[in-house]
Amino acid sequence: LAVNIVGSFALGFVVGLLDDRRPALRGFLGTGILGGFTTYSAFAVQVAQVGALAPVTGLMLTVLALFVGLLAAALGLRIGRSVAGDPSQTEPPEDAE
């Protein structure tokens, strides 16, 4: 669970930081390095093992991993964009008149 949450944050950060500026590096870090760090198959096996022994715990693990993973990815994306200097993440939008 912790690895998937950290990986979700890291992937969001990489995507936010690099965006479309460095697609090869983004692919290497995102798909390559972080794809090896967090894998769906490891998550699926963990849920299946826990779910076989304790179905409610397995379901809670699934919901928790998905929800917290999404929050971590969104936070990483926001921080990555902020570090990269994306003005849409640091300044409020101007009012259209």
TAGI-V815158 format. One record per residue. N is the residue number from 1. RES is the residue in three letters. PHI is phi in whole degrees, 0 to 359 (NA if undefined). D_CENTER is the distance of its C-alpha to the mean C-alpha in Angstrom with 1 decimal. Layout:
# TAGI-V815158
N_RES_PHI_D_CENTER, N_RES_PHI_D_CENTER
This chain:
# TAGI-V815158
1_LEU_NA_12.4, 2_ALA_296_11.8, 3_VAL_297_10.6, 4_ASN_294_7.9, 5_ILE_290_6.8, 6_VAL_298_7.5, 7_GLY_296_5.9, 8_SER_296_2.2, 9_PHE_298_4.3, 10_ALA_298_6.2, 11_LEU_294_4.9, 12_GLY_300_4.8, 13_PHE_297_7.9, 14_VAL_299_9.4, 15_VAL_296_9.4, 16_GLY_295_10.7, 17_LEU_288_13.1, 18_LEU_267_14.5, 19_ASP_44_14.2, 20_ASP_261_17.3, 21_ARG_288_19.3, 22_ARG_228_18.6, 23_PRO_297_17.5, 24_ALA_292_18.8, 25_LEU_293_17.1, 26_ARG_299_13.7, 27_GLY_294_14.4, 28_PHE_297_15.6, 29_LEU_288_12.8, 30_GLY_288_10.0, 31_THR_285_11.9, 32_GLY_286_14.4, 33_ILE_291_13.3, 34_LEU_287_9.7, 35_GLY_295_10.8, 36_GLY_283_13.5, 37_PHE_288_11.7, 38_THR_240_9.7, 39_THR_234_11.8, 40_TYR_296_12.4, 41_SER_297_16.0, 42_ALA_295_15.7, 43_PHE_297_13.9, 44_ALA_297_16.7, 45_VAL_295_19.4, 46_GLN_299_18.4, 47_VAL_296_18.5, 48_ALA_296_21.7, 49_GLN_294_23.4, 50_VAL_293_22.7, 51_GLY_296_23.5, 52_ALA_291_26.8, 53_LEU_274_27.9, 54_ALA_215_26.7, 55_PRO_304_25.6, 56_VAL_293_24.7, 57_THR_296_22.6, 58_GLY_298_20.8, 59_LEU_294_20.1, 60_MET_296_19.0, 61_LEU_299_16.6, 62_THR_297_15.1, 63_VAL_297_14.9, 64_LEU_297_13.6, 65_ALA_297_10.7, 66_LEU_292_9.8, 67_PHE_294_10.6, 68_VAL_292_9.2, 69_GLY_298_5.8, 70_LEU_296_6.1, 71_LEU_297_7.7, 72_ALA_295_5.6, 73_ALA_296_3.1, 74_ALA_296_6.9, 75_LEU_295_8.3, 76_GLY_299_6.9, 77_LEU_298_8.0, 78_ARG_296_11.2, 79_ILE_292_12.0, 80_GLY_300_11.6, 81_ARG_294_13.9, 82_SER_295_16.1, 83_VAL_296_16.7, 84_ALA_285_17.4, 85_GLY_86_19.9, 86_ASP_288_18.8, 87_PRO_296_21.5, 88_SER_291_19.9, 89_GLN_262_17.6, 90_THR_243_20.5, 91_GLU_244_23.5, 92_PRO_290_24.4, 93_PRO_294_25.5, 94_GLU_285_29.2, 95_ASP_285_31.4, 96_ALA_275_33.0, 97_GLU_249_36.7
